């Protein structure tokens, strides 16, 4: 073996020893770092998602299942198809509109003033003197409404009165005095001042003054004469 070959082998051996020493030093440094900062490894099977909240209760599994079920139910209810809209019943709609429009408002009865006695009987001057049948003397309260009542226009003294049409054999309603307005003027023209036997259908509001009722006309219709067909 020559001097040159021996020198090459020595250099190679020194390189190998250097590499081994460097590897040993690196391994020793890694073990020291792990010993100073131990980090337990988490099994993959028990890893929870980032947004999950761990539970320390013994029945955490059942709680998570219930929560998951409730969440699924809520999602189904929220994202489910809405119930189809049902078409309204025409009969129910018509009944509702009829009840609201045709219902007569209840009269407002004012409280009695001190030392006042509210009368419920007509004053004698409002009762017709030539009545064929007994006439009711009931006094209607102020604000009472008449709706679609039939009768005729007649004259009594200084007032036009509305004589109610009644086919019963009991006590008849007393004629009611009419307050002047345009509808009363139409009644006068159409019936020639009460001379023609025209049957009117009226609606209006009742007022009271000194024990006498008055009617303020608000709607006026005439009933056609059907002759023998009625």
C-alpha positions as CSV (number, residue, x, y, z in Angstrom):
1,X,0.0,0.0,0.0
2,X,1.4,3.3,-1.0
3,X,1.5,6.5,1.0
4,X,-1.1,8.1,-1.3
5,X,-3.6,5.2,-0.9
6,X,-3.2,5.2,2.9
7,X,-3.9,8.9,3.0
8,X,-7.1,8.4,0.9
9,X,-8.4,5.7,3.2
10,X,-7.7,7.8,6.3
11,X,-9.6,10.7,4.8
12,X,-12.6,8.5,4.0
13,X,-12.6,7.0,7.5
14,X,-12.5,10.4,9.0
15,X,-15.5,11.5,6.8
16,X,-17.5,8.6,7.9
17,X,-16.8,9.1,11.5
18,X,-17.7,12.8,11.2
19,X,-21.1,11.9,9.6
20,X,-21.8,9.4,12.3
21,X,-20.9,11.9,15.0
22,X,-23.1,14.6,13.5
23,X,-26.1,12.1,13.3
24,X,-25.6,11.1,16.9
25,X,-25.6,14.8,18.0
26,X,-28.8,15.5,16.1
27,X,-30.5,12.5,17.6
28,X,-29.5,13.5,21.1
29,X,-30.8,17.1,20.5
30,X,-34.2,15.7,19.4
31,X,-34.6,13.5,22.4
32,X,-33.8,16.4,24.7
33,X,-36.4,18.6,23.1
34,X,-39.1,15.9,23.4
35,X,-38.2,15.3,27.1
36,X,-38.5,19.1,27.8
37,X,-41.9,19.6,25.9
38,X,-43.9,16.4,26.0
39,X,-47.0,16.4,23.7
40,X,-49.3,13.4,23.9
41,X,-50.5,12.1,20.6
42,X,-54.4,12.1,20.0
43,X,-55.7,9.1,18.4
44,X,-57.4,9.7,15.0
45,X,-60.5,7.8,16.0
46,X,-61.3,10.3,18.9
47,X,-60.5,13.5,17.2
48,X,-63.4,16.0,17.3
49,X,-64.2,18.7,14.8
50,X,-63.0,22.2,15.6
51,X,-66.5,23.5,16.3
52,X,-67.5,20.7,18.6
53,X,-67.8,21.4,22.3
54,X,-66.5,18.6,24.5
55,X,-68.7,17.5,27.3
56,X,-67.5,16.3,30.7
57,X,-70.8,14.6,31.6
58,X,-70.9,10.8,31.7
59,X,-73.7,10.7,29.2
60,X,-72.0,13.0,26.7
61,X,-72.6,10.5,23.9
62,X,-76.4,10.5,24.5
63,X,-76.4,14.3,24.7
64,X,-74.5,14.7,21.5
65,X,-76.9,12.3,19.8
66,X,-80.0,14.3,21.1
67,X,-78.4,17.5,20.0
68,X,-77.6,16.1,16.6
69,X,-81.2,14.8,16.3
70,X,-82.7,18.2,17.3
71,X,-80.5,20.0,14.9
72,X,-81.5,17.6,12.1
73,X,-85.2,18.1,12.9
74,X,-84.8,21.9,13.0
75,X,-83.0,21.8,9.6
76,X,-85.8,19.7,8.1
77,X,-88.5,22.0,9.4
78,X,-86.7,25.1,8.2
79,X,-85.7,23.9,4.8
80,X,-88.8,21.8,4.2
81,X,-91.4,22.8,1.7
82,X,-94.1,25.2,3.1
83,X,-97.6,23.9,3.4
84,X,-99.7,24.8,0.3
85,X,-102.0,27.8,0.6
86,X,-105.6,26.8,0.7
87,X,-108.2,28.7,-1.3
88,X,-110.7,30.5,1.0
89,X,-114.3,29.1,1.1
90,X,-116.5,31.5,-0.8
91,X,-119.4,30.9,1.5
92,X,-117.3,31.7,4.6
93,X,-116.0,34.9,3.0
94,X,-119.5,36.0,2.0
95,X,-120.8,35.3,5.5
96,X,-118.0,37.3,7.1
97,X,-118.5,40.3,4.8
98,X,-122.3,40.2,5.3
99,X,-122.0,40.1,9.1
100,X,-119.6,43.0,9.2
101,X,-121.5,45.3,6.8
102,X,-125.1,44.6,7.7
103,X,-124.8,44.4,11.4
104,X,-126.6,47.3,13.0
105,X,-124.4,49.2,15.5
106,X,-125.5,48.9,19.0
107,X,-127.0,52.2,20.4
108,X,-124.9,54.1,22.8
109,X,-127.0,54.9,25.9
110,X,-125.6,57.9,27.8
111,X,-125.5,57.8,31.6
112,X,-128.2,59.7,33.4
113,X,-127.4,63.1,34.6
114,X,-127.7,63.9,38.3
115,X,-131.4,64.0,39.4
116,X,-132.5,62.8,36.0
117,X,-134.9,60.0,35.4
118,X,-134.8,58.5,31.9
119,X,-138.2,57.9,30.4
120,X,-139.1,54.8,28.4
121,X,-142.6,55.8,27.5
122,X,-143.7,58.1,24.7
123,X,-145.1,61.5,25.5
124,X,-148.9,61.6,24.9
125,X,-148.6,64.0,22.1
126,X,-146.7,61.4,20.0
127,X,-149.4,58.8,20.2
128,X,-151.9,58.9,17.3
129,X,-155.4,59.8,18.4
130,X,-157.2,57.9,15.6
131,X,-155.4,54.6,16.0
132,X,-157.5,51.5,15.0
133,X,-155.5,49.1,17.1
134,X,-153.6,49.6,20.4
135,X,-150.3,51.3,19.8
136,X,-147.1,50.6,21.6
137,X,-145.8,53.5,23.7
138,X,-142.3,52.3,24.0
139,X,-139.7,55.1,23.6
140,X,-136.6,54.2,21.6
141,X,-133.3,55.4,23.0
142,X,-131.4,58.1,21.2
143,X,-129.0,56.6,18.7
144,X,-131.1,53.6,17.9
145,X,-131.0,52.5,14.3
146,X,-133.8,51.2,12.1
147,X,-132.8,49.0,9.2
148,X,-134.9,48.2,6.1
149,X,-138.3,48.9,7.7
150,X,-141.4,49.0,5.5
151,X,-144.1,51.6,5.8
152,X,-146.0,54.6,4.3
153,X,-145.7,58.3,4.4
154,X,-148.6,60.1,6.1
155,X,-149.2,63.5,7.6
156,X,-150.1,64.2,11.2
157,X,-150.4,67.9,12.2
158,X,-147.2,69.8,11.5
159,X,-145.1,66.6,10.9
160,X,-144.7,64.0,8.2
161,X,-144.6,60.6,10.0
162,X,-143.6,57.1,8.9
163,X,-146.3,54.6,9.6
164,X,-144.8,51.1,10.0
165,X,-146.4,48.3,8.0
166,X,-147.5,45.5,10.3
167,X,-149.6,42.4,9.5
168,X,-149.7,41.0,13.0
169,X,-152.7,41.1,15.2
170,X,-150.8,42.3,18.3
171,X,-149.8,45.7,19.4
172,X,-148.8,48.0,16.5
173,X,-145.8,50.3,16.5
174,X,-146.6,54.0,16.8
175,X,-145.8,56.2,13.7
176,X,-142.5,58.0,14.0
177,X,-141.9,61.6,13.1
178,X,-139.5,62.3,10.2
179,X,-136.8,64.9,10.4
180,X,-136.5,67.2,7.3
181,X,-133.8,66.2,4.8
182,X,-133.4,65.4,1.1
183,X,-134.7,61.9,1.4
184,X,-137.9,63.1,3.1
185,X,-138.3,65.5,0.1
186,X,-138.0,62.5,-2.3
187,X,-140.7,60.7,-0.3
188,X,-143.0,63.6,-0.6
189,X,-142.5,63.9,-4.3
190,X,-142.9,60.2,-5.0
191,X,-146.0,59.8,-2.9
192,X,-147.5,63.2,-3.7
193,X,-147.3,64.3,-0.1
194,X,-148.6,61.0,1.2
195,X,-151.7,60.8,-1.1
196,X,-150.4,57.8,-3.1
197,X,-150.2,54.5,-1.2
198,X,-146.5,54.0,-1.9
199,X,-144.6,51.5,0.3
200,X,-141.2,52.7,1.3
201,X,-138.2,50.7,2.7
202,X,-136.2,53.0,4.9
203,X,-133.2,52.9,7.2
204,X,-132.0,55.6,9.5
205,X,-131.1,56.8,13.0
206,X,-133.5,57.5,15.9
207,X,-133.3,60.6,18.0
208,X,-135.2,61.5,21.1
209,X,-136.5,64.9,22.2
210,X,-138.8,65.5,25.1
211,X,-140.2,62.0,25.1
212,X,-140.8,61.9,21.4
213,X,-138.9,59.9,18.8
214,X,-137.8,61.3,15.5
215,X,-136.3,59.4,12.5
216,X,-133.4,60.8,10.4
217,X,-133.6,59.0,7.0
218,X,-130.3,57.6,5.7
219,X,-131.5,55.2,3.1
220,X,-134.7,55.1,1.0
221,X,-136.1,52.5,-1.4
222,X,-139.6,51.8,-2.8
223,X,-141.2,48.4,-3.0
224,X,-142.7,47.7,-6.4
225,X,-146.5,47.1,-6.6
226,X,-146.9,43.5,-7.7
227,X,-150.7,43.5,-7.6
228,X,-152.1,40.1,-7.0
229,X,-148.7,38.4,-7.1
230,X,-147.6,39.7,-3.7
